[in-house]
């Protein structure tokens, strides 16, 4: 048993115990999906699509999309991954739901198609308005079948949302 002999040790022990309690509680805070997933997203056609996130260890997580229902069990670290089977391209907006127990996370406007990753030199971050004679292209940019997701630099979690292409977000 731990003997606390001086008054100044008591607050330190209490602080350490509180830290351990809250650190453990926040590590498993229920169901979450990776921030790369969101409403208006596009899932890659023609290949298995992993959907992943975190949940309490040992719980079952079910992903439903376009007639598919797949499940996974969260591992000891709380990580889970469920794989949707390969799908054909479809511009019909659908809903993707992720459920664990009584918690459901839903994404709407989800399409299946081609996902393009654009990266490279600094010009990849420039808005279309920086290009010569860009006004007609910006005015004609409204296309509900093109979705944009702009990642910030670095290796951290995604801090953006999926957007339907429109003249106000391409320029």
Secondary structure, 3 states (H helix, E strand, C coil): CCCCCCHHHHHHHHHHHHHHHHHHHHHCCCCEECCCCCCCCEEECCCCEEEEEECCCCCEEEEEECCEEEEEECCCCCEEEEEECCCCCEEEEEEEEEEECCEEEEEEEEEEECCCCCCCCHHHHCCHHHCCCCHHHHHCCCEEEEEECCCCCCCCCCCCCCEEECHHHHC
